[in-house]
Amino acid sequence: MRRIGQVIKLKPEAIEEYERLHAAVWPEVLAMIAACHISNYTIFRYQTWLFACFEYTGDDFAADMQKMAADPKTREWWTCTDPLQEPLADREAGAWWASMKEVFHTD
């Protein structure tokens, strides 16, 4: 199992809409998240910062992310959520959310 943390900014005027969407995530999107071996997925907000953390239990993260990106319902969901976000300029090439380095964990 691999824990993943990511960060992105949220447009200040988009906070209410972003939280409204995530109060009722589409079932197809949730099913695709699970199908891509992601669990314990949480998004936190601090002012205009979003922090996501989740556990990945698959064998090929890149392939699972490609599978998710190819899913029509997930792509439709992203047309609703992506315009509300502001990706960090120094994120990895091709990434939307910036990856974070895990520096501590305890169970």
TAZISUL-V835210 format. One record per run of one state. SS is the DSSP state (H for helix, E for strand, C for the rest). FROM is the first residue (numbers start at 1). LEN is the number of residues. If there is no record, write none. Layout:
<<SS;FROM;LEN> <SS;FROM;LEN>>
//
This chain:
<<C;1;1> <E;2;9> <C;11;1> <H;12;11> <C;23;4> <H;27;9> <C;36;2> <E;38;9> <C;47;2> <E;49;8> <C;57;4> <H;61;10> <C;71;1> <H;72;13> <E;85;2> <C;87;11> <E;98;3> <C;101;7>>
//
